[in-house]
Amino acid sequence: MPLIFLNGGAMRGGPLNYLLEGAPFAGEAKTAAQYRFYSIDDRFPGLHPVAYGGAPISGELFDVPLEVLRNRLLPAKAQELELGVIALDDNRSVLSMLLRLPNLSHPQLLDITDYGSWQSYREESTR
């Protein structure tokens, strides 16, 4: 089964974790420092690869069956995201949801890279 890096609502304890249908948690992880991290409409996060100016972003890995990916995760993803392959800080390649390129001009797109994780951003933004 492929590993998928999750960094938003589908992580453990998140409101979308049920979509994983009990897929095994495979550990906490960080991306390589080649991504920017965005909040889209303050509803969900998205990664975007960059040539420079990126930072490691924290998330969780899950060992997800392809059927769960096909039948549950992908149909539930936001239209602003697409499935892609990212690099982790230990040089492994894993699946992840990435921000679709045309949406970099989205009016409700906020760069939250400096927070390092969706949870850190949400904690700070709700204060």
C-alpha positions in Angstrom: 0.0 0.0 0.0 1.3 3.5 -0.7 2.2 6.0 2.0 0.4 9.3 1.9 1.5 12.4 3.7 -1.5 14.2 5.3 -1.3 17.7 6.8 -4.9 18.8 7.3 -8.3 17.5 8.4 -7.6 13.9 7.6 -4.8 13.6 10.2 -5.4 11.7 13.5 -8.2 13.4 15.4 -9.2 15.5 12.4 -12.7 15.8 11.1 -11.9 14.0 7.9 -9.8 11.1 9.4 -12.8 8.8 9.0 -12.1 8.9 5.2 -9.0 6.7 5.8 -11.3 3.8 6.9 -8.8 2.8 9.6 -5.7 2.9 7.4 -2.6 2.3 9.6 -0.8 5.4 10.9 2.8 5.1 9.7 4.3 8.0 11.8 4.9 11.7 12.0 6.9 13.2 9.2 8.2 16.4 7.7 8.5 17.3 4.0 11.9 18.2 2.5 12.5 22.0 2.6 11.2 22.5 -1.0 7.6 23.4 -0.3 5.5 26.5 0.6 2.4 25.9 2.6 -0.9 27.7 2.1 -4.3 28.1 3.8 -7.1 28.0 1.2 -10.1 30.0 2.4 -9.0 29.2 5.9 -10.7 25.8 5.4 -7.8 23.5 4.5 -4.1 23.5 3.7 -2.2 22.9 0.5 1.5 22.3 -0.3 3.2 23.9 -3.3 6.7 22.9 -4.5 9.2 25.7 -5.0 12.8 25.9 -6.4 13.9 28.0 -3.4 12.4 29.6 -0.3 10.7 26.4 0.9 10.6 25.0 4.4 9.8 21.6 6.0 6.1 21.1 6.8 4.9 18.7 9.5 2.3 16.1 8.9 1.5 12.4 9.3 2.0 9.4 7.1 -0.7 6.7 6.6 -0.5 3.4 4.8 -3.6 3.7 2.6 -5.0 1.0 0.4 -5.4 2.2 -3.2 -9.2 1.4 -3.0 -9.6 3.8 -0.1 -7.6 6.5 -2.0 -9.8 6.0 -5.1 -13.1 5.6 -3.4 -12.9 7.9 -0.3 -10.0 10.3 -0.2 -9.9 11.5 -3.8 -13.6 12.1 -4.2 -13.6 14.1 -1.0 -10.7 16.3 -1.8 -11.2 20.0 -2.5 -11.1 21.1 -6.2 -8.1 23.3 -5.4 -6.0 20.3 -4.6 -4.6 17.4 -6.7 -2.8 14.2 -5.8 1.0 14.3 -6.3 4.3 13.0 -5.1 6.4 14.9 -2.6 9.8 14.4 -1.0 10.2 13.9 2.8 13.1 15.3 4.8 14.5 11.7 4.8 14.5 11.7 1.0 11.5 9.2 0.7 8.9 9.9 -1.9 5.2 9.7 -0.8 1.8 10.7 -2.1 0.3 14.0 -0.9 -2.3 16.5 -1.9 -0.8 19.5 -3.7 -2.2 22.9 -4.5 -3.2 23.1 -8.1 -1.0 25.7 -9.9 -3.7 28.0 -11.2 -4.8 28.6 -7.7 -1.7 30.5 -6.6 -3.7 33.7 -7.6 -6.7 32.6 -5.5 -7.9 35.6 -3.5 -8.3 33.6 -0.3 -4.8 32.0 -0.4 -2.6 32.8 2.6 1.0 31.7 2.8 1.3 29.9 6.2 4.7 28.3 5.6 6.3 29.9 8.6 3.9 28.1 10.9 5.3 24.8 9.8 2.0 22.9 10.2 -1.7 23.3 9.8 -2.3 22.7 13.5 0.1 25.5 14.5 -1.6 27.9 12.1 -5.1 26.9 13.3 -4.0 27.4 17.0 -2.6 30.8 16.3 -5.4 32.0 14.0 -8.1 31.1 16.6 -6.6 33.1 19.4 
